Amino acid sequence: MIGRTTSFYVINSLTLYRLCAAPFLIILAVFGQFDLFKWLLLISFLTDAIDGFFARKYKIASSFGAHIDSLADDCTILAAIIGICILHSLFFLIEIIPVAVLLILYLLQNVLAFRKYKRPTSFHTYTAKVAAISQAIFLITFFFMPYPVYWIFYLTVVLTSIDLLEEVILVIVLPDYRTNVKGLYWILTRRAAKETKLVKQVEGK
């Protein structure tokens, strides 16, 4: 049976793999080796799912781990985007409006985070996890299917936009840097509960 310590090393090894694999994926894309590229991209997304499973099962979480995991995820997505630009250079031009919306939201979220926390966020909200699944499905199908599946792309745009909007609001609402935040609903609910408790304490005096 896999223990907590073993799981810790498994999770970090898988995260490190994704981080190291991203530059290699970019090199493969630049040289047009998309047969190998798509399989390694699939493996990267699968390792993300596996380390997420172990992290939830054994409740292993740390600020450093969350930050590295987010960095590895972003690098994997970047490698996939570069692959799309090379393989299907007109795709992003055709879909310039949704792509621009995502880019603006992403830049806004990061600018606010760096101004407030001096670092990128690693909230890992439930919304972010759902968006990440849709992103993985779209990117994998993009390279394995003979043509883009547009309904998956538009669904991914919607889910990712919701995720980025939530993260923008979280940056505004949370005064201090946090990782592994469930979502805006839980933050506001907890804040309301604390305020209610404080009011009752004041009224009881």
C-alpha positions in Angstrom: 0.0 0.0 0.0 1.3 3.4 -0.9 2.0 5.6 2.1 1.9 9.3 2.6 5.7 9.7 2.3 5.8 7.7 -0.9 2.9 9.7 -2.3 4.7 12.9 -1.5 7.7 11.8 -3.7 5.4 10.4 -6.4 3.5 13.7 -6.6 6.6 15.8 -6.8 8.2 13.5 -9.3 5.2 13.7 -11.6 5.1 17.5 -11.3 8.8 17.7 -12.1 8.3 15.5 -15.1 5.7 17.9 -16.5 8.0 20.8 -15.9 10.9 19.1 -17.7 8.8 17.7 -20.5 7.4 21.1 -21.5 10.6 22.4 -23.2 11.0 19.0 -24.9 7.4 19.2 -26.2 8.2 22.7 -27.7 11.3 21.3 -29.4 9.3 18.5 -30.9 6.7 20.9 -32.2 9.3 23.2 -33.7 10.8 20.3 -35.6 7.3 19.0 -36.6 7.5 15.8 -34.7 3.8 15.8 -33.9 3.4 12.0 -33.7 5.6 11.9 -30.6 4.5 15.3 -29.5 0.8 14.3 -29.1 1.6 11.2 -27.1 4.0 13.0 -24.7 1.4 15.7 -24.3 -1.2 13.1 -23.4 1.2 11.6 -20.8 1.8 15.1 -19.3 -1.9 15.6 -18.8 -2.3 12.1 -17.4 0.5 12.7 -14.8 -1.4 15.9 -13.8 -4.5 13.7 -13.1 -2.4 11.1 -11.2 -0.6 13.5 -8.9 -4.0 15.3 -8.3 -5.5 11.9 -7.3 -2.7 11.2 -4.8 -2.8 14.7 -3.4 -6.5 14.4 -2.7 -6.3 10.8 -1.4 -3.5 11.5 1.1 -4.3 15.1 1.7 -0.8 16.2 0.7 -0.6 20.0 0.1 2.0 22.7 0.5 2.4 26.2 -0.8 5.6 25.3 -2.6 4.0 22.2 -4.2 0.9 24.2 -5.3 3.1 26.8 -6.9 5.3 24.3 -8.8 2.2 22.4 -9.9 0.7 25.6 -11.3 3.9 26.4 -13.1 4.1 22.9 -14.6 0.5 23.1 -15.7 1.1 26.5 -17.3 4.2 25.3 -19.1 2.3 22.3 -20.5 -0.5 24.5 -21.8 2.1 26.8 -23.3 3.8 23.9 -25.1 0.4 22.8 -26.5 -0.5 26.3 -27.6 2.9 26.6 -29.4 2.1 23.2 -31.0 -1.3 24.6 -32.3 0.4 27.7 -33.7 2.8 25.5 -35.7 0.5 22.8 -36.8 -2.6 25.0 -37.4 -1.3 28.5 -37.7 -4.7 30.0 -38.7 -6.6 28.6 -35.8 -6.0 31.4 -33.3 -6.5 34.0 -36.0 -9.9 32.5 -36.9 -10.8 32.4 -33.2 -9.3 35.7 -32.4 -12.2 37.0 -30.3 -12.5 34.2 -27.7 -8.7 33.9 -27.6 -8.3 37.7 -27.0 -10.9 37.5 -24.1 -9.0 34.7 -22.5 -5.7 36.5 -22.9 -7.0 39.7 -21.4 -8.5 37.9 -18.4 -5.3 35.9 -17.9 -3.1 39.0 -18.0 -5.5 40.9 -15.7 -5.4 38.1 -13.2 -1.6 37.9 -13.2 -1.0 41.6 -13.1 -3.3 42.0 -10.1 -1.6 39.0 -8.4 1.9 40.3 -9.0 0.9 43.7 -7.7 -0.7 42.4 -4.6 1.2 39.2 -3.8 4.4 39.7 -5.8 3.9 36.2 -7.3 1.4 34.3 -9.5 -1.6 32.7 -7.8 -2.0 29.0 -7.1 -5.6 28.9 -5.9 -6.4 25.5 -7.4 -10.1 26.2 -7.1 -12.8 23.7 -8.1 -13.6 25.9 -11.0 -9.9 25.9 -12.1 -9.9 22.1 -11.9 -13.0 21.8 -14.1 -11.5 24.3 -16.6 -8.2 22.4 -16.6 -10.0 19.1 -17.5 -11.8 20.8 -20.4 -8.5 22.4 -21.6 -6.8 19.0 -21.5 -9.7 17.3 -23.4 -9.6 20.1 -26.1 -5.9 20.1 -26.5 -5.6 16.3 -26.7 -8.4 16.0 -29.2 -6.9 18.8 -31.2 -3.7 16.8 -31.9 -5.4 13.4 -32.1 -8.4 14.3 -34.3 -8.1 15.3 -38.0 -9.8 18.6 -37.3 -10.5 20.8 -34.2 -13.7 19.9 -32.2 -15.1 23.4 -32.0 -17.8 22.7 -29.4 -15.2 21.5 -27.0 -13.1 24.6 -27.7 -16.0 27.0 -27.0 -16.9 25.0 -23.9 -13.3 25.4 -22.8 -13.4 29.1 -23.4 -16.5 29.5 -21.3 -15.2 27.4 -18.4 -11.7 29.0 -18.5 -13.3 32.5 -18.6 -15.4 31.7 -15.5 -12.3 30.4 -13.8 -10.2 33.5 -14.6 -13.0 35.8 -13.5 -13.3 34.0 -10.2 -9.5 34.2 -9.7 -9.6 37.9 -10.4 -12.2 38.4 -7.8 -10.3 36.2 -5.3 -7.2 38.3 -5.8 -9.3 41.4 -5.0 -11.0 39.8 -2.0 -8.1 37.9 -0.3 -5.6 40.3 1.4 -2.9 37.6 1.7 -1.4 35.0 -0.6 -3.1 31.6 -0.3 -3.0 28.3 -2.1 -5.5 25.5 -2.6 -8.6 27.7 -2.2 -11.8 25.9 -2.9 -13.5 28.9 -4.5 -15.1 32.3 -4.0 -18.3 30.8 -2.5 -16.4 29.2 0.3 -14.3 32.3 1.0 -17.4 34.5 1.2 -19.3 31.9 3.3 -16.5 31.7 5.8 -16.2 35.5 6.0 -19.9 35.8 6.5 -19.8 33.2 9.3 -16.9 35.0 11.0 -18.8 38.3 10.8 -22.0 36.7 12.2 -20.0 35.2 15.1 -18.3 38.5 15.9 -21.7 40.3 15.9 -23.1 37.7 18.3 -20.1 38.1 20.6 -20.5 41.9 20.6 -24.2 41.6 21.3 -23.6 39.1 24.1 -21.4 41.5 26.0 
